[in-house]
Amino acid sequence: MGCASSQHKRNKATVDVYHPAPASFAVFDISAIEEPWLIVEHATQEHQEKEKLSHVPETILEKLHTFEKSDSPHSWEEVSKVVLEDLKRKPEPEPKPKPIPVATSAEEEPANKKTPRKSVSFHTVEELDAKAKKLSSTKSAELRKTESMRTESTRTELESFKSVKENVFLVKDRMEREREGKPASFVKRDPLSEFPEKCPRNGGADSVVLYTTSLRGIRRTYEDCNRARSVLETHRVVFDERDVSLHAEFLTELKELLLGESESKSVNVPRVFVKGRYIGGVEELVELNETGRLGKILSYARVEKGVGRQACEGCGGMRFVPCLECGGSCKVLKNGDKKERCEKCNENGLVHCPACN
């Protein structure tokens, strides 16, 4: 408990007062410092209050300010009279703009007036024609000069240019080869000259002829024929495929062509002939194709390129169709009941396709 005076003393003792240290550089009141954003807010509020428009006109406000500044007191009646007199005053009329004088003739124009200067972009038709003529003449002269310079340069280049055959080293090499009796090194050689001349009948001198078989009795032979056919098809050349299993005359023809090569009567297929030259079998053909010589041979021989007989709608590239007389049976009835051999078809009852032969 205790008395009231003792409680008052205790409350005073609990109050905390800030006392700066004696060694501090400056003693100041922290509560007196305002934050910068608060200062800006106060300034904007004051400015807005000043900018608020009053319902009293400015002239009356100025008049009232003058009365306030004066030392002598004024009654309200005097002030109201002065304000009413200022309001009743009429505004001065605005000065009218002076009319611009218009000159009716050249004599009425002032002497000091300067003539307008001619713009660079404005030209008469005559001036433009004269300028265009000058430009065309200068351009034609420049073109003639450049053309003459070009012709002179081309002439000098042509005079200084010499063909490769007139080279000193090539001429010397040619002369030495002529003395030794050897052919010139730069002469083009026929790639078909390396292969023996063996020309098949019925157009073998002007085309590519391939002898094959469609029988699958010997698997390796059948695969070799397909391989040789695919090699020629990759070069897109037109070739005459002669199937020895469909026509016996093709086999006898091939034997006659290769009789000097092998003494045996049997001849293996496939065999390739290009423009009356014997290229060889499938091994030789594949080797030429892999080395790139086959393409050179076909391009030098100027073999016809395209689909050839593969596009025939009658035989589909097989070159043969069933005989129309005997229907493929190789027998024909004559004189009633007598059966005789059909003279138009071969041993297999086939005839050449009338569409592609």
Helices and strands as residue ranges (DSSP letters): H 4-14, G 30-32, H 36-51, H 58-69, H 76-88, H 125-160, G 164-166, H 168-180, G 191-194, E 208-212, H 219-234, E 239-243, H 248-257, E 271-274, E 277-280, H 282-291, H 293-301, G 308-311, E 320-322, E 331-334, E 338-341, E 350-352
